[in-house]
Amino acid sequence: MNTDAENQDIARAASRLTRADLEWIENHSQEPGSQDVASEDVSSQEEASPGTMFGSQEQEKPKKRKRRNIKHRWPEAGTILEADYEGVHYEAEVVAAPKYKSGKAVKILTGPAEGAVVSSMSAAMLMATRKQREEADLGRKGVSNGWEFWNVKN
């Protein structure tokens, strides 16, 4: 028989149970031939998140955002691209590059990175604006998508 102090401890513990804890208890109730819940390995209780008895309230990891596979149509080789970033004008050219999956690359024509050849629109954007972003301590402000950054020059 339990003492009053033990009954109070049990009542406090029971009041902290969540619906998920109760579902866990129901799903893991003792069945003939199964192991008693109370004799479970202590390590499984150590993994439980604070404030829950049975670990059913383990924090769910945020679902990984599914990457969208967007197929962009590269401009023809020889196409001149242009962009303005924080008051500075940049130009680049699409060049043939058989070693890349797309078969094309971007050659930067203006700025400190002039002559650099990179494999993607985003890499070209970052390369072209790198020095300017570093000098102004801009980080990646305003440069997140090379396909939106560059425009075909008319």
C-alpha positions as CSV (number, residue, x, y, z in Angstrom):
1,M,0.0,0.0,0.0
2,N,1.3,3.5,-0.9
3,T,1.8,6.2,1.6
4,D,0.3,9.7,1.2
5,A,3.7,11.1,0.0
6,E,4.0,8.3,-2.6
7,N,0.4,8.9,-3.8
8,Q,1.2,12.6,-4.1
9,D,4.3,11.9,-6.2
10,I,2.3,9.6,-8.4
11,A,-0.5,12.2,-8.8
12,R,2.1,14.8,-9.8
13,A,3.7,12.5,-12.3
14,A,0.4,11.6,-13.8
15,S,-0.6,15.2,-14.1
16,R,2.4,15.8,-16.3
17,L,1.4,13.0,-18.8
18,T,0.5,14.3,-22.2
19,R,-1.9,12.7,-24.7
20,A,1.1,11.3,-26.6
21,D,2.4,9.7,-23.3
22,L,-0.9,8.0,-22.8
23,E,-1.0,6.8,-26.3
24,W,2.5,5.4,-25.9
25,I,1.4,3.6,-22.7
26,E,-1.6,2.2,-24.6
27,N,0.5,1.0,-27.5
28,H,3.1,-0.5,-25.3
29,S,0.8,-2.1,-22.7
30,Q,1.8,-5.5,-21.5
31,E,0.6,-8.4,-23.6
32,P,1.0,-12.1,-22.9
33,G,4.7,-13.0,-23.5
34,S,5.8,-9.3,-23.8
35,Q,8.2,-7.6,-21.5
36,D,6.9,-5.4,-18.6
37,V,7.0,-1.7,-19.4
38,A,8.6,-0.9,-16.1
39,S,11.5,-3.2,-16.8
40,E,12.4,-1.5,-20.1
41,D,16.0,-0.4,-20.7
42,V,16.8,2.8,-18.8
43,S,18.6,4.2,-21.9
44,S,15.3,4.5,-23.8
45,Q,14.1,6.7,-20.9
46,E,17.3,8.8,-21.1
47,E,16.5,9.6,-24.7
48,A,13.2,11.0,-23.7
49,S,12.8,14.7,-24.0
50,P,12.6,16.6,-20.7
51,G,9.1,16.7,-19.1
52,T,7.9,13.4,-20.6
53,M,8.1,10.0,-19.0
54,F,8.1,7.8,-22.0
55,G,9.9,9.7,-24.7
56,S,6.7,10.0,-26.8
57,Q,7.2,13.8,-27.0
58,E,10.6,13.6,-28.5
59,Q,11.0,16.7,-30.5
60,E,10.3,16.1,-34.1
61,K,13.1,17.1,-36.4
62,P,11.9,19.7,-38.9
63,K,11.1,18.1,-42.2
64,K,13.8,18.7,-44.7
65,R,12.6,21.0,-47.4
66,K,12.4,19.1,-50.6
67,R,14.6,20.7,-53.3
68,R,12.8,21.6,-56.4
69,N,14.5,20.3,-59.5
70,I,14.1,23.2,-61.9
71,K,15.4,22.8,-65.4
72,H,16.6,26.2,-66.7
73,R,17.1,26.7,-70.3
74,W,20.6,28.1,-70.8
75,P,21.0,30.9,-73.4
76,E,23.0,30.0,-76.5
77,A,26.8,30.2,-76.3
78,G,27.9,33.7,-77.1
79,T,24.9,35.4,-75.3
80,I,25.9,38.4,-73.3
81,L,24.4,38.7,-69.8
82,E,24.2,41.8,-67.7
83,A,23.3,42.7,-64.1
84,D,23.4,45.6,-61.8
85,Y,24.2,45.1,-58.1
86,E,24.3,47.9,-55.6
87,G,25.0,50.5,-58.3
88,V,27.7,48.5,-60.2
89,H,27.1,47.0,-63.7
90,Y,28.4,43.5,-64.5
91,E,28.6,41.6,-67.7
92,A,29.2,38.0,-68.5
93,E,29.1,35.7,-71.6
94,V,27.7,32.2,-71.9
95,V,30.4,30.0,-73.3
96,A,30.5,26.4,-74.5
97,A,31.9,24.0,-71.9
98,P,31.6,20.4,-72.8
99,K,33.1,19.2,-69.5
100,Y,30.0,20.5,-67.6
101,K,26.7,18.6,-67.5
102,S,24.9,21.6,-69.0
103,G,27.5,21.9,-71.7
104,K,27.8,25.6,-71.0
105,A,29.5,27.9,-68.5
106,V,29.6,31.6,-67.7
107,K,32.7,33.8,-68.4
108,I,32.7,37.0,-66.4
109,L,33.6,40.0,-68.7
110,T,33.8,42.9,-66.2
111,G,34.9,43.7,-62.7
112,P,37.6,42.2,-60.5
113,A,36.7,38.6,-61.5
114,E,37.1,39.4,-65.3
115,G,38.1,36.3,-67.2
116,A,36.8,33.8,-64.6
117,V,34.8,30.9,-66.0
118,V,32.3,29.2,-63.8
119,S,29.8,26.4,-64.2
120,S,26.6,28.0,-63.2
121,M,24.7,31.3,-63.2
122,S,24.7,31.5,-59.4
123,A,28.5,30.9,-59.2
124,A,29.0,33.6,-61.8
125,M,26.8,36.0,-59.7
126,L,28.8,35.2,-56.6
127,M,32.1,35.5,-58.3
128,A,31.3,38.7,-60.1
129,T,30.0,40.5,-57.0
130,R,32.4,38.9,-54.4
131,K,34.9,41.8,-54.0
132,Q,32.1,44.4,-53.9
133,R,30.2,42.4,-51.3
134,E,33.3,41.9,-49.2
135,E,34.3,45.6,-49.3
136,A,30.9,46.7,-48.3
137,D,30.4,43.8,-45.8
138,L,27.2,42.8,-47.5
139,G,27.4,39.1,-47.1
140,R,25.0,37.5,-49.5
141,K,22.5,40.4,-49.4
142,G,20.6,40.6,-52.7
143,V,22.4,37.7,-54.4
144,S,20.6,34.5,-54.0
145,N,19.6,33.2,-57.4
146,G,21.9,33.6,-60.4
147,W,19.0,32.9,-62.8
148,E,17.2,35.9,-61.5
149,F,20.3,38.0,-61.1
150,W,21.5,37.9,-64.8
151,N,19.5,39.3,-67.7
152,V,20.1,38.8,-71.4
153,K,21.6,42.0,-72.8
154,N,19.6,43.4,-75.7
